[in-house]
Protein backbone atom coordinates (compact mmCIF):
# COMPACT_ATOMS: atom_id res chain seq x y z
CA UNK A 1 0.00 0.00 0.00
CA UNK A 2 1.43 3.37 -1.05
CA UNK A 3 1.32 6.04 1.61
CA UNK A 4 -0.34 9.04 -0.06
CA UNK A 5 -2.15 10.83 2.76
CA UNK A 6 -1.04 14.05 4.43
CA UNK A 7 -2.46 15.50 7.63
CA UNK A 8 -2.24 19.30 7.56
CA UNK A 9 -2.11 21.09 10.92
CA UNK A 10 -2.50 24.81 11.49
CA UNK A 11 -1.87 25.38 15.20
CA UNK A 12 -2.93 28.71 16.68
CA UNK A 13 -2.50 30.01 20.21
CA UNK A 14 -5.80 28.43 21.32
CA UNK A 15 -6.89 26.45 18.28
CA UNK A 16 -5.94 23.72 15.84
CA UNK A 17 -7.33 23.59 12.32
CA UNK A 18 -6.72 20.38 10.39
CA UNK A 19 -7.40 18.59 7.13
CA UNK A 20 -6.57 15.09 5.97
CA UNK A 21 -5.91 14.87 2.24
CA UNK A 22 -5.11 12.04 -0.16
CA UNK A 23 -2.51 13.28 -2.61
CA UNK A 24 -3.16 10.38 -4.99
CA UNK A 25 -6.15 12.33 -6.26
CA UNK A 26 -5.82 15.56 -4.20
CA UNK A 27 -9.08 14.75 -2.40
CA UNK A 28 -10.13 15.78 1.09
CA UNK A 29 -10.88 12.93 3.49
CA UNK A 30 -11.67 14.88 6.66
CA UNK A 31 -11.43 18.33 8.18
CA UNK A 32 -12.04 19.99 11.49
CA UNK A 33 -11.30 22.59 14.12
CA UNK A 34 -10.47 22.55 17.80
CA UNK A 35 -11.01 25.95 19.40
CA UNK A 36 -10.86 27.59 22.83
CA UNK A 37 -8.12 25.17 23.92
CA UNK A 38 -7.43 25.53 27.64
CA UNK A 39 -10.98 26.64 28.46
CA UNK A 40 -13.94 24.82 29.99
CA UNK A 41 -15.91 25.45 26.80
CA UNK A 42 -13.39 23.94 24.36
CA UNK A 43 -15.05 22.78 21.16
CA UNK A 44 -14.06 20.21 18.54
CA UNK A 45 -15.90 20.06 15.22
CA UNK A 46 -14.93 17.13 13.00
CA UNK A 47 -16.25 16.48 9.50
CA UNK A 48 -15.52 13.19 7.73
CA UNK A 49 -15.84 13.76 3.98
CA UNK A 50 -15.59 10.14 2.79
CA UNK A 51 -16.59 6.71 4.12
CA UNK A 52 -19.48 5.68 6.37
CA UNK A 53 -18.90 8.57 8.78
CA UNK A 54 -19.57 11.14 6.06
CA UNK A 55 -23.27 10.20 5.99
CA UNK A 56 -23.69 11.52 9.51
CA UNK A 57 -22.14 14.88 8.69
CA UNK A 58 -20.24 16.95 11.23
CA UNK A 59 -19.60 15.68 14.74
CA UNK A 60 -19.20 18.13 17.60
CA UNK A 61 -18.00 17.79 21.16
CA UNK A 62 -17.88 20.53 23.78
CA UNK A 63 -15.93 20.29 27.02
CA UNK A 64 -12.54 21.10 28.50
CA UNK A 65 -9.49 20.36 26.33
CA UNK A 66 -6.51 21.25 28.48
CA UNK A 67 -3.77 21.86 25.93
CA UNK A 68 -2.58 21.23 22.39
CA UNK A 69 -1.50 17.70 23.32
CA UNK A 70 -5.03 16.84 24.41
CA UNK A 71 -6.40 18.60 21.31
CA UNK A 72 -4.33 16.54 18.88
CA UNK A 73 -5.14 13.34 20.73
CA UNK A 74 -8.83 14.19 20.38
CA UNK A 75 -8.32 14.85 16.65
CA UNK A 76 -6.50 11.51 16.31
CA UNK A 77 -9.42 9.75 18.03
CA UNK A 78 -11.95 11.34 15.65
CA UNK A 79 -9.90 10.32 12.63
CA UNK A 80 -9.48 6.79 14.02
CA UNK A 81 -13.25 6.51 14.42
CA UNK A 82 -13.50 6.98 10.66
CA UNK A 83 -10.73 4.44 9.97
CA UNK A 84 -8.21 7.18 9.18
CA UNK A 85 -6.16 7.32 12.41
CA UNK A 86 -2.61 8.57 12.82
CA UNK A 87 -1.40 4.96 12.92
CA UNK A 88 -2.61 4.38 9.37
CA UNK A 89 0.09 3.05 6.99
CA UNK A 90 -1.43 5.30 4.34
CA UNK A 91 -0.25 8.42 6.17
CA UNK A 92 2.87 9.77 4.45
CA UNK A 93 3.51 12.96 6.41
CA UNK A 94 2.18 15.68 8.65
CA UNK A 95 2.38 19.16 7.12
CA UNK A 96 2.61 22.10 9.53
CA UNK A 97 1.87 25.71 8.74
CA UNK A 98 4.63 27.84 10.24
CA UNK A 99 4.16 31.58 9.95
CA UNK A 100 7.76 32.84 10.04
CA UNK A 101 10.79 31.18 8.50
CA UNK A 102 13.12 34.18 8.60
CA UNK A 103 15.90 34.09 6.01
CA UNK A 104 16.87 30.51 6.92
CA UNK A 105 13.78 28.67 5.64
CA UNK A 106 12.93 29.41 2.03
CA UNK A 107 11.31 26.08 1.11
CA UNK A 108 9.39 23.27 2.83
CA UNK A 109 11.63 21.52 5.35
CA UNK A 110 11.54 18.15 7.10
CA UNK A 111 11.60 18.88 10.83
CA UNK A 112 14.33 17.49 13.07
CA UNK A 113 15.61 18.74 16.42
CA UNK A 114 17.86 21.33 14.79
CA UNK A 115 15.11 22.68 12.55
CA UNK A 116 12.69 22.88 15.47
CA UNK A 117 15.25 24.81 17.50
CA UNK A 118 15.68 27.30 14.65
CA UNK A 119 11.92 27.76 14.29
CA UNK A 120 11.82 28.42 18.03
CA UNK A 121 14.60 31.00 17.66
CA UNK A 122 12.39 32.94 15.22
CA UNK A 123 9.69 33.53 17.84
CA UNK A 124 10.77 37.19 18.36
CA UNK A 125 9.85 37.85 14.71
CA UNK A 126 6.39 36.26 15.11
CA UNK A 127 5.56 36.20 18.82
CA UNK A 128 1.84 35.60 18.27
CA UNK A 129 2.19 32.74 15.81
CA UNK A 130 5.45 30.79 15.94
CA UNK A 131 5.03 29.64 19.58
CA UNK A 132 1.75 27.91 18.70
CA UNK A 133 3.28 26.47 15.54
CA UNK A 134 6.14 25.04 17.61
CA UNK A 135 3.71 23.51 20.09
CA UNK A 136 1.78 21.78 17.30
CA UNK A 137 4.99 20.34 15.88
CA UNK A 138 6.18 19.08 19.26
CA UNK A 139 2.89 17.34 19.99
CA UNK A 140 2.61 15.77 16.53
CA UNK A 141 6.19 14.48 16.73
CA UNK A 142 5.44 12.90 20.08
CA UNK A 143 2.35 11.15 18.69
CA UNK A 144 4.13 9.80 15.58
CA UNK A 145 7.89 10.03 16.05
CA UNK A 146 8.47 7.81 12.99
CA UNK A 147 6.47 9.97 10.60
CA UNK A 148 8.01 12.80 8.55
CA UNK A 149 6.89 16.18 9.86
CA UNK A 150 7.21 18.96 7.30
CA UNK A 151 7.19 22.71 8.00
CA UNK A 152 5.73 24.91 5.26
CA UNK A 153 6.48 28.59 5.89
CA UNK A 154 4.21 31.57 5.14
CA UNK A 155 7.29 33.66 4.39
CA UNK A 156 9.00 31.21 2.02
CA UNK A 157 7.26 32.18 -1.21
CA UNK A 158 8.37 35.79 -0.74
CA UNK A 159 12.02 34.90 -0.15
CA UNK A 160 12.65 35.38 -3.90
CA UNK A 161 12.17 39.13 -3.61
CA UNK A 162 15.31 40.93 -4.83
CA UNK A 163 17.52 42.25 -2.05
CA UNK A 164 16.78 45.88 -2.94
CA UNK A 165 13.07 45.12 -2.49
CA UNK A 166 13.45 43.17 0.76
CA UNK A 167 15.71 45.76 2.41
CA UNK A 168 14.44 48.76 4.34
CA UNK A 169 16.45 51.94 3.80
CA UNK A 170 17.77 52.07 7.36
CA UNK A 171 21.26 51.70 8.80
CA UNK A 172 22.52 48.40 7.37
CA UNK A 173 24.38 47.28 10.50
CA UNK A 174 21.29 47.79 12.64
CA UNK A 175 19.10 45.99 10.11
CA UNK A 176 21.46 43.02 10.01
CA UNK A 177 21.89 42.87 13.77
CA UNK A 178 18.16 42.62 14.40
CA UNK A 179 17.00 40.80 11.22
CA UNK A 180 15.03 43.84 10.08
CA UNK A 181 13.87 43.33 6.49
CA UNK A 182 10.70 42.66 4.55
CA UNK A 183 9.62 39.01 4.78
CA UNK A 184 5.99 39.04 3.62
CA UNK A 185 3.20 36.71 4.73
CA UNK A 186 0.26 34.71 3.30
CA UNK A 187 2.90 33.19 1.03
CA UNK A 188 1.25 29.76 0.86
CA UNK A 189 -1.92 31.40 -0.45
CA UNK A 190 -0.06 33.61 -2.93
CA UNK A 191 1.85 30.59 -4.26
CA UNK A 192 -1.30 28.53 -4.75
CA UNK A 193 -3.37 31.33 -6.27
CA UNK A 194 -0.69 32.54 -8.69
CA UNK A 195 -0.31 29.01 -10.12
CA UNK A 196 -4.07 28.47 -10.20
CA UNK A 197 -4.44 31.72 -12.14
CA UNK A 198 -2.02 30.47 -14.79
CA UNK A 199 -4.06 27.26 -15.10
CA UNK A 200 -7.24 29.31 -15.42
CA UNK A 201 -5.66 31.26 -18.29
CA UNK A 202 -4.48 28.01 -19.88
CA UNK A 203 -0.86 29.15 -19.89
CA UNK A 204 2.39 27.87 -18.35
CA UNK A 205 3.02 29.51 -15.00
CA UNK A 206 6.44 30.63 -16.26
CA UNK A 207 4.71 32.83 -18.85
CA UNK A 208 2.24 34.58 -16.55
CA UNK A 209 2.64 37.79 -14.55
CA UNK A 210 -0.06 38.18 -11.91
CA UNK A 211 -0.99 40.56 -9.12
CA UNK A 212 -2.55 38.52 -6.30
CA UNK A 213 -4.84 40.28 -3.82
CA UNK A 214 -5.36 38.13 -0.71
CA UNK A 215 -8.17 39.97 1.05
CA UNK A 216 -9.36 38.58 4.36
CA UNK A 217 -9.37 40.15 7.80
CA UNK A 218 -5.64 40.27 7.15
CA UNK A 219 -4.85 41.41 3.63
CA UNK A 220 -1.81 41.41 1.37
CA UNK A 221 -0.86 41.92 -2.25
CA UNK A 222 1.93 40.33 -4.26
CA UNK A 223 3.53 40.80 -7.65
CA UNK A 224 4.40 37.41 -9.14
CA UNK A 225 6.51 37.18 -12.31
CA UNK A 226 6.52 33.77 -13.95
CA UNK A 227 5.62 32.01 -10.70
CA UNK A 228 8.25 33.90 -8.68
CA UNK A 229 7.36 36.57 -6.12
CA UNK A 230 9.16 39.86 -6.80
CA UNK A 231 7.27 42.12 -4.37
CA UNK A 232 4.69 41.86 -1.59
CA UNK A 233 2.91 44.35 0.63
CA UNK A 234 3.54 42.94 4.13
CA UNK A 235 6.98 43.47 5.61
CA UNK A 236 8.86 42.64 8.80
CA UNK A 237 5.43 41.89 10.29
CA UNK A 238 1.92 41.55 8.82
CA UNK A 239 1.22 45.20 9.71
CA UNK A 240 2.64 46.83 6.58
CA UNK A 241 0.66 47.32 3.39
CA UNK A 242 -3.07 47.27 2.72
CA UNK A 243 -5.84 48.56 4.98
CA UNK A 244 -7.09 45.47 6.85
CA UNK A 245 -9.83 44.49 9.27
CA UNK A 246 -8.00 45.70 12.39
CA UNK A 247 -4.54 46.63 11.07
CA UNK A 248 -3.64 50.07 9.75
CA UNK A 249 -1.39 48.99 6.91
CA UNK A 250 1.03 51.68 5.72
CA UNK A 251 1.47 54.66 8.04
CA UNK A 252 4.16 57.28 8.44
CA UNK A 253 6.63 55.74 10.97
CA UNK A 254 6.65 59.09 12.77
CA UNK A 255 3.07 58.37 13.91
CA UNK A 256 4.72 56.07 16.47
CA UNK A 257 7.01 58.84 17.75
CA UNK A 258 4.14 61.34 17.84
CA UNK A 259 1.92 59.03 19.90
CA UNK A 260 4.77 58.33 22.32
CA UNK A 261 5.89 61.93 22.75
CA UNK A 262 2.62 63.84 22.54
CA UNK A 263 -0.02 61.34 23.66
CA UNK A 264 2.18 59.43 26.12
CA UNK A 265 1.41 56.04 24.59
CA UNK A 266 3.65 53.13 25.55
CA UNK A 267 5.20 50.86 22.90
CA UNK A 268 2.67 48.14 23.77
CA UNK A 269 -0.24 50.57 23.49
CA UNK A 270 0.92 51.72 20.05
CA UNK A 271 1.37 48.09 18.98
CA UNK A 272 -2.17 47.31 20.10
CA UNK A 273 -3.56 50.42 18.40
CA UNK A 274 -2.02 49.73 15.00
CA UNK A 275 -2.59 45.95 14.99
CA UNK A 276 -5.90 45.52 16.82
CA UNK A 277 -7.76 48.83 16.82
CA UNK A 278 -7.05 50.27 13.38
CA UNK A 279 -8.00 49.46 9.79
CA UNK A 280 -11.73 49.19 9.12
CA UNK A 281 -12.43 48.70 12.83
CA UNK A 282 -10.58 51.84 13.80
CA UNK A 283 -12.19 53.96 11.12
CA UNK A 284 -15.81 52.88 11.53
CA UNK A 285 -16.13 50.40 14.39
CA UNK A 286 -16.63 47.27 12.23
CA UNK A 287 -13.91 44.98 10.89
CA UNK A 288 -16.34 42.71 8.99
CA UNK A 289 -16.54 43.88 5.38
CA UNK A 290 -20.15 42.70 5.16
CA UNK A 291 -21.14 45.07 7.94
CA UNK A 292 -19.10 47.90 6.43
CA UNK A 293 -20.79 47.45 3.05
CA UNK A 294 -24.25 47.27 4.61
CA UNK A 295 -23.68 50.43 6.62
CA UNK A 296 -22.15 52.27 3.67
CA UNK A 297 -25.20 51.29 1.58
CA UNK A 298 -27.41 52.84 4.25
CA UNK A 299 -25.50 56.12 4.01
CA UNK A 300 -23.27 55.72 7.09
CA UNK A 301 -20.46 58.26 6.60
CA UNK A 302 -17.86 56.50 8.75
CA UNK A 303 -18.38 53.17 6.95
CA UNK A 304 -18.27 54.90 3.56
CA UNK A 305 -15.01 56.59 4.48
CA UNK A 306 -13.48 53.32 5.70
CA UNK A 307 -14.51 51.55 2.50
CA UNK A 308 -13.08 54.36 0.36
CA UNK A 309 -9.76 54.17 2.23
CA UNK A 310 -9.66 50.38 1.84
CA UNK A 311 -10.27 50.58 -1.91
CA UNK A 312 -7.89 53.50 -2.43
CA UNK A 313 -5.03 51.50 -0.91
CA UNK A 314 -5.89 48.53 -3.15
CA UNK A 315 -5.75 50.74 -6.25
CA UNK A 316 -2.37 52.15 -5.19
CA UNK A 317 -0.90 48.69 -4.88
CA UNK A 318 -2.39 47.47 -8.16
CA UNK A 319 -0.85 50.46 -9.93
CA UNK A 320 2.49 50.11 -8.16
CA UNK A 321 2.74 46.40 -8.92
CA UNK A 322 1.80 46.97 -12.54
CA UNK A 323 4.83 49.26 -12.69
CA UNK A 324 7.03 46.68 -10.94
CA UNK A 325 5.99 43.85 -13.27
CA UNK A 326 6.01 45.90 -16.48
CA UNK A 327 3.49 43.49 -18.03
CA UNK A 328 0.44 42.22 -16.14
CA UNK A 329 -1.53 39.25 -17.41
CA UNK A 330 -4.02 39.01 -14.55
CA UNK A 331 -5.18 40.58 -11.31
CA UNK A 332 -6.60 37.89 -9.04
CA UNK A 333 -8.78 38.29 -5.95
CA UNK A 334 -8.79 35.62 -3.24
CA UNK A 335 -9.61 34.92 0.44
CA UNK A 336 -12.84 35.79 2.27
CA UNK A 337 -13.35 39.37 1.10
CA UNK A 338 -11.68 38.89 -2.28
CA UNK A 339 -13.77 35.85 -3.13
CA UNK A 340 -17.13 37.06 -1.85
CA UNK A 341 -17.39 40.87 -1.87
CA UNK A 342 -18.19 41.79 -5.47
CA UNK A 343 -18.47 45.45 -4.41
CA UNK A 344 -14.80 45.47 -3.35
CA UNK A 345 -13.70 43.97 -6.67
CA UNK A 346 -15.83 46.43 -8.62
CA UNK A 347 -14.54 49.46 -6.73
CA UNK A 348 -10.90 48.32 -6.88
CA UNK A 349 -10.93 47.84 -10.66
CA UNK A 350 -13.13 50.85 -11.47
CA UNK A 351 -11.17 53.55 -13.29
CA UNK A 352 -8.24 51.29 -14.21
CA UNK A 353 -9.15 50.84 -17.89
CA UNK A 354 -5.91 52.62 -18.83
CA UNK A 355 -4.10 49.64 -17.28
CA UNK A 356 -6.22 47.25 -19.36
CA UNK A 357 -8.50 46.31 -16.46
CA UNK A 358 -12.25 46.22 -17.16
CA UNK A 359 -14.84 44.12 -15.30
CA UNK A 360 -17.83 42.27 -16.67
CA UNK A 361 -20.51 43.37 -14.15
CA UNK A 362 -22.59 40.21 -14.59
CA UNK A 363 -19.64 37.86 -14.16
CA UNK A 364 -18.44 39.85 -11.14
CA UNK A 365 -21.84 39.53 -9.43
CA UNK A 366 -21.86 35.70 -9.64
CA UNK A 367 -21.16 33.80 -6.41
CA UNK A 368 -19.18 30.61 -7.03
CA UNK A 369 -16.67 28.34 -5.31
CA UNK A 370 -14.90 27.79 -8.63
CA UNK A 371 -12.01 29.75 -10.14
CA UNK A 372 -13.41 32.14 -12.73
CA UNK A 373 -12.70 35.14 -14.93
CA UNK A 374 -14.73 38.28 -14.26
CA UNK A 375 -13.11 40.61 -16.80
CA UNK A 376 -14.90 42.04 -19.83
CA UNK A 377 -14.16 40.69 -23.30
CA UNK A 378 -12.43 43.93 -24.28
CA UNK A 379 -10.10 43.88 -21.26
CA UNK A 380 -6.40 43.57 -22.09
CA UNK A 381 -5.66 42.18 -18.60
CA UNK A 382 -7.65 39.34 -17.07
CA UNK A 383 -9.40 39.84 -13.74
CA UNK A 384 -9.97 36.59 -11.86
CA UNK A 385 -11.43 35.21 -8.66
CA UNK A 386 -9.59 32.14 -7.41
CA UNK A 387 -10.59 30.58 -4.07
CA UNK A 388 -7.44 30.00 -2.08
CA UNK A 389 -6.56 26.55 -0.73
CA UNK A 390 -3.68 26.84 1.71
CA UNK A 391 -4.25 23.35 3.12
CA UNK A 392 -3.92 21.76 -0.30
CA UNK A 393 -0.81 23.83 -0.98
CA UNK A 394 0.78 22.72 2.32
CA UNK A 395 -0.14 19.08 1.64
CA UNK A 396 1.26 19.31 -1.90
CA UNK A 397 4.57 20.79 -0.77
CA UNK A 398 4.91 18.32 2.11
CA UNK A 399 4.09 15.28 -0.06
CA UNK A 400 6.43 16.32 -2.85
CA UNK A 401 9.24 16.75 -0.32
CA UNK A 402 8.87 13.37 1.42
CA UNK A 403 8.36 11.41 -1.82
CA UNK A 404 11.09 13.14 -3.81
JOKAGI-V44320 format. One record per backbone hydrogen bond with DSSP energy under -1.0 kcal/mol. NH is the residue of the N-H (numbers start at 1). CO is the residue of the C=O. If there is no record, write none. Layout:
# JOKAGI-V44320
NH_CO + NH_CO
This chain:
# JOKAGI-V44320
5_90 + 6_21 + 7_93 + 8_19 + 9_95 + 10_17 + 12_15 + 16_34 + 17_10 + 18_32 + 19_8 + 20_30 + 21_6 + 22_27 + 23_4 + 25_22 + 27_22 + 29_20 + 30_20 + 31_47 + 32_18 + 33_45 + 34_16 + 35_43 + 37_14 + 38_65 + 39_36 + 42_39 + 43_35 + 44_61 + 45_33 + 46_59 + 47_31 + 49_29 + 54_51 + 55_52 + 57_54 + 59_46 + 61_44 + 63_42 + 71_67 + 72_68 + 73_69 + 74_70 + 75_71 + 76_72 + 77_73 + 78_74 + 79_75 + 80_76 + 81_77 + 83_80 + 84_79 + 88_85 + 91_88 + 92_5 + 93_5 + 94_148 + 95_7 + 96_150 + 97_9 + 98_152 + 105_101 + 109_151 + 111_149 + 116_112 + 117_113 + 118_114 + 119_115 + 120_116 + 121_117 + 123_120 + 125_122 + 130_126 + 133_129 + 134_130 + 135_131 + 136_132 + 137_133 + 138_134 + 139_135 + 140_136 + 141_137 + 142_138 + 143_139 + 144_140 + 147_144 + 150_94 + 151_109 + 152_96 + 154_98 + 159_156 + 161_158 + 165_162 + 166_162 + 167_163 + 170_168 + 175_171 + 176_172 + 177_173 + 178_174 + 180_175 + 182_166 + 183_235 + 184_235 + 187_154 + 190_186 + 191_187 + 192_188 + 193_189 + 194_190 + 195_191 + 196_192 + 197_193 + 198_194 + 199_195 + 200_196 + 201_197 + 203_198 + 207_204 + 208_205 + 210_224 + 211_330 + 212_222 + 213_332 + 214_220 + 215_334 + 216_218 + 220_214 + 222_212 + 223_231 + 224_210 + 225_228 + 226_208 + 228_225 + 230_223 + 231_223 + 233_221 + 235_237 + 244_247 + 245_217 + 248_274 + 250_241 + 255_252 + 256_253 + 258_254 + 259_255 + 260_256 + 261_257 + 262_258 + 265_259 + 270_266 + 271_267 + 272_268 + 273_269 + 274_270 + 275_271 + 276_272 + 277_273 + 278_246 + 280_244 + 281_245 + 282_278 + 283_279 + 284_280 + 285_281 + 292_288 + 293_289 + 294_290 + 295_291 + 296_292 + 297_293 + 298_294 + 299_296 + 300_295 + 304_300 + 305_301 + 306_302 + 307_303 + 308_304 + 309_305 + 310_306 + 311_307 + 312_308 + 313_309 + 314_310 + 315_311 + 316_312 + 317_313 + 318_314 + 319_315 + 320_316 + 321_317 + 322_318 + 323_319 + 324_320 + 325_321 + 326_322 + 327_325 + 329_209 + 330_209 + 331_382 + 332_211 + 333_384 + 334_213 + 337_215 + 338_215 + 339_335 + 340_336 + 341_337 + 342_340 + 345_341 + 346_342 + 347_343 + 348_344 + 349_345 + 350_346 + 352_349 + 355_352 + 356_353 + 357_352 + 360_374 + 364_360 + 365_361 + 372_385 + 374_383 + 376_358 + 379_376 + 381_356 + 382_329 + 384_331 + 385_372 + 386_333 + 393_389 + 394_390 + 395_391 + 396_392 + 397_393 + 398_394 + 399_395 + 400_396 + 401_397 + 402_398 + 403_399
